[in-house]
């Protein structure tokens, strides 16, 4: 392979941890290169997260080299050639060059190789098949040289998400690549989607039904976290992909409306964005959460948000009575109430926004941002101190006084709450 360009030194390439791993892996003169997402993102001047390294050495050799340099090596995916090498607390995925021997639609049987071209040709997208020489290697190779066996450098810079080689072949190797295509287009694409890729995704969409819920959920959440996901969600619907992985999804108008509101008032949130895609039905949201195997916390949020429907928190509900909003904030927390306001605003926002309604939602969000949590001043020990035996009466009496306190907009102080508690204990046959 001939270099396709050169990348100036990047901070992640020259930190001591990276240099230590590279030095260990090249101790016997081997050629190792950065590969995949770290190269793609560096080329596009984006923040680099995980650092992946490709090597012709097989996993046992990688483990031996890392150990000899005093680095920890964990065989995280040794059957597929991956060893995680840890330096200064930072993990580096080191993977042996591979070629596919046999694919099964969800995984592949691989053979190790020393052929960089063959390794590139088994990857999903051209922009993920870029290799980069490390800096400071004592072997006379050009530091920072970029190797581009599949035309990914031009594709990355043009915002073109393109499969390596034949799109259908790449997808048949792992059907999750259909969702990865739309996710990458949402994060890296510019302009129209690649025609060959879109055609292959449409043709093979039905195979997504065989994938595990966890893999589908992870891709959906990553896609929904994109800066502008609604356009790609609509593209997925047109390709028949959305109907397989999320048949409950409504039109993406609410999602499209939600994104700029999040940008102004909070941050991107995949669960909230998923709720915006669903119809206002708690039962539907619960079914989606079960199918995607969401955590209990995410299931609770999704069900509450997607299911609020006509009972959402509108300006006319709470701004006319500040106590209503304060009660919601105390019971649900500022985060959950902010979620409800943003979802409701996104659902109700039309092409022509009503200025008074917009101002009302802004006022609600401003009140939420200023909310200071209030704590009920009594505890179970206060009830027991009045001679009430341990048992259900403790909780019943506390709840009754708390409701009394809440009805008075949290104004009574501890002394007043204690006086009300004494009165109720005196009137209760315990």
N, C-alpha and C positions, 0 to 999 in steps of 0.2 A: 504494500500500500504506500502511496505517496501522500505526504501531508497536504491537506486542503486549506491550510491556514495556520495561524498561530494566535494563541491567547496570551495576553500579558499576565504576569503573576497575579493571582487572586489570593485574598487573605486566607481562605480555607485551604488553599494548596500549600501554603508556606508556614502554617502554624506548626509548632513542635510535634503535636500528635500525628499530623499527617506525614511529616518528614520521617518520624520514627517508624511508622508502618511501611512507608515506601522503602526506607533504608533496609528494613528487615527483609522485605520480599525480594529485593534486588541484590542481596548480599552475594549471591553466586553468579551475578551478571545477567540475571533474567530481565526480560522486558515486561514491565507491568504498566498499565494505563488506567486512568480514570475512565469511567464509562457511564452512559445512561443519563439519568436526570440531572446529576451535578454538572455534567458537561453542557447539556441542553440549556439549563438555567443560567450557567455562567456565560454562555454565548449570547443569551438574550438579556444579559445584565439583570437577572433576577436573583433574589436571595437563594442561596444554596443550603439545602437541609442535609439529607443523608449523603454520605460520600461512598460510592461504590467503586471497587477496583477490580479489573480483570487481569488474570494471570494465566500463563500456560502451565504453571505448576499444578499438580493435582492436590486435592484437599489434605492428604497426609503430609505432603511436602510443605504446604502452607502452614500447617500446625507446627511442623518441625522448625521452620524458619522463624515463626513468631516466638516460639518457646526459647529458641537460642538467643533471641534479642531481649528476653525477659518480658515479653508481651503475652497477655492472656488471649487464648484462642478457643472459641466456642463453636462446635460443629452444628450450627443452627439448621443447615439444610444440606448436609453432607452428601446425601444421595443425588442431589442436583448440583453438587460442586461448590456449595457456599459455606464458608467459614467466617464467623464474625471475629475480627481481631480488635481488641480493646487497647487503646493507648490513652493514658491520662484521663481515663473515665469516658472516653468517647468511642462509640462503636464504628467500625468500618466493615462493610460487607465485602469480602474478598471471594470472587467466584472464578472457578476454572473455566477457561474457554470451552464451549460446548457446541455440539451439533445434535439435532434431533434424530433419533433412530426410529421412534414410533410415537404417534400422538393419539390421544384418546378423547379429545374434546374438552377435557378439563385439566389434564396433566400430560406429561410426555416422558418417555424413556429416552435418556440422553447418553451420549458417549463423549468423553473428554477429548479435546483436540488441542493443537497448537496453532490452528488456522484462524486468524483474526477475521478474515472475510466470512468464513463459515459461521462464526459466532454472531457476526452482525446480521447475517441473513436469516437467523432464527428469531430475531427480535421482532416486536410488534410494529412500531412506527419508525420511520426513517429518522425522525428527530431524537429517538431514543437509542439509535445505533451509532452514536458518535463516540470516538475514543480521543483521549487527550494525554500526551506525555507529561509526567510530573516534572517539576523543576528540581534541579540540583542532583540529578543522577550521574554517577561517575562512569558513564559508559559511552560518552561521545554522541548521544542522540540529541536531536534538537529539543531543547526545553520548551514546553508549551505548544508543541506541534499538535494540530488537530487532524485526526484521520476520519474520513467520511466515506465509507465503502458503499453507501446506499443513497447518496444525495440528500442526506438529512440536514446539512448545514443550510442550504438554500431554502429547504422547506420550513425549517424553524424560523428563519428570518422573515419569510413571507407569510408566516401564520398559516401554513398548510399542513394539516394532519393527514399523513398518507401512510398506508400500510407498506411494509417492506415486501417487495415482490407482489405476488398475486393476493389480493385482499381476501378472497374466499378461502384460500389455502391457510392464510394466517389465522383467520377466524376459526376455521375447523380445528386448528390446533388447541384452541381454548376459546370457547364461546363467550367468556367474560369480556373478550376483546371488543365485542360489540358495544358494551357499556363503556369500556375504556375509550373507545373512539369518540363517543359523544362527550364524555368527561374531558378528554384532552381538547376537543374542539371548543368546549365551553371555556377552558382556561387558556388555551394557546392559539385557537383558531381566529382567523380574520377573513371576512368575506364568506362566500359560499363554501359549503362543505365539499370535500373531494368526492367527485361523482362516482368513481369506482368503489370507494369505501362505502358510500351511502347505499349503493345498489347491493353490495354484498351483505351489509347489515340488514337491509330489508328482506333479502332472500332467506337469510338464516336466523331471523329473529326468533322463530318458534323454539329454537334450541335453548334459549335462555331459561325456559321453564325447568330445565334439568339441573340448573345450578343451585348451590346451597344458598339459603336465605342470607347467611352472613356475608357471603361474597357480593351478592346483589345489593344488600343494604349498604355496605361500605362504599361501593361505587356510586350508588345514588346519593349518599350523603356528601361525597367528595364533589360530585357534579353540582349539587344544590348549593355548595359553598362557593361556587364560581361567582365572579363579579356580576355577570348578567346571565343567569341561567334560564330565564323564561323562553328566550328564543330557541335555545337548544332543546328544551323540553318540548316545544312545539314541533321541532324537527324530528324528535323521537316519535311523537304521535304520528306524524306524516309517514314515517318509515315503518309503522306497526310495532315499534319496540316498546313504547310506553304501555301499550295495551297488554303486553305479556308480563312486564315486571310491576306495573302499577295501574291495573285496569280501572281502579276507582278514581283516578285522577280526573278532575274537572278541567275546564279550559284554564290556561295559565294566566288569565288576566289578573287575578288576585296576587299571584306570585310576582308578576311584572310590576304591580303597584306597590308591593311590599318592599322590594329591593331598595328603591330610593328612600323610603321611610326608615329602613334599617340604617342606611348610610348616614342619615341625618341625626337619628335619635339613639341608635344603639350600635349593633354590629351584625354581621352576617351570622345566621343561626339556621343550621340544616333542619332541625326539628320544626322550628317555626315555619320555615319555608315549605316543608312537607305538608304541614297543616293547611297552608294557604292553597295547596294544590287539591286538597280533598274537599268534598261537599260538606256542608254543615251537619254532620251526623256523628255522634259519639260512637254509635255502634260500628259504623264504617271505619272510623279511626282505630277502634279497638281491633277489628279484624286485620287491618293493615299492620298494626303494631305486632300482633301475634305472628302473622306470616313472615314479617321481616325480623322477628326475634329481637325487638327492641328491649332495652333495659327497663326495669320497672319505673325508674324515674322518667325516662323518655316516653314510655307508654302513658304515664299519667299526664305529662305535658301535652302530648299529641291529642289524647282523648279530650282533655279540657278545651284545647284551642280549636280543634276541628269541630267539636260538638257544640260550641256555644251558640251558633246559629243566630236566631233573631233575638236571643237574650244577651248578646254581646254588650260590652261596656261602651255605650255611646255618650257623647257629650250631654245629651238631654237626660241621661240616666243619673249621672253623678255630679256634673258641674253645678246643677241647680241645688244640690244638697251635698255640701262638702263632707258631711258626716257619713254619707253612703260610701263615698270613695275611701275615707279613712278606715271604715269597717272592712272594706274589701282588701285594702292594703295590709291591715293587721292579720286578717284571716289567711290570705293567700301569699303575701309577700310582694314586694315591689316588682321583682322580676316577672312573676306570673301575671300580675295586673298589667304591666307594660306590654307583655306578650299579647294579652287580650285586646288592649287598645290598638296596637299595631295591626293585628289580624283584622279586627273589625273595620278599622280605617281603610285597610287595603281592599277589603271586600266591598265596602260601600263607595269607594272612590271611583267615579265615572270619568268619562272623557272631559266633562265640564264640571269642575269641582265647585261646590257651594262655598263661598268665602266664609260665611258664618260657621258652617260645619267644620271647615278646616281649622278655623281659629279655636273652636271648641276642643277639637282633638289636641291641638298644640297646648292648650291650657291644661288639659288632663295630664299630658306627658310632663309638663313643667311641674305640676303638683306632685306627681309620682317621684320625680327627681329630687324634690325637696323633702320627701317623707322621712321622718325619723321614727323608727320603730318604738312602740310603747310596750311596756312590760306590766302585766297584771301584778299588783303589789302583794298579793297573798299567795301562800303555799299550803300544802297539806299540814305542815307542822302547826300553822296558825289555827286550823280547825281542831286538831288533836289537843292543843293547849286549852281549848274550851271544854274538854272532857268528852269529846265525841270519840267513840271507840273506832279503832282501825277497821275499815270495811268500805262498802259501797257508799256510805253516807259521806265520806270524806270527799270523794269526787263529785257527788251530787250537789253538795253544799257549795263547793268551790265553783262549779259551773254556774249555779244559780246566781251567785254574787258577781261572777265575771260577766254574765249577761246583763245584770243590773248596771254594772260599771260601763259596759259597752253602750247600752242604751243612753247613757248620759255622756256619751262621746269622750270617755276616758278621763273625764274631769275629776272625779272623786280621788282623793289621795289615800295613802295607806290607812290613816286613822279613820277616815270616813268608810272605807271598805271594811275595816275591822268592826266598826259599829254596826254596819249592815249585816255582817256575818253573825255577830252576837244576837241581833234581833231574829235572824232566821233560825239560829240554833235554838233559841228559846221557844220558837213556835213549832219546832220539829220534835216529833216523838222518837227519840233515838235511844 
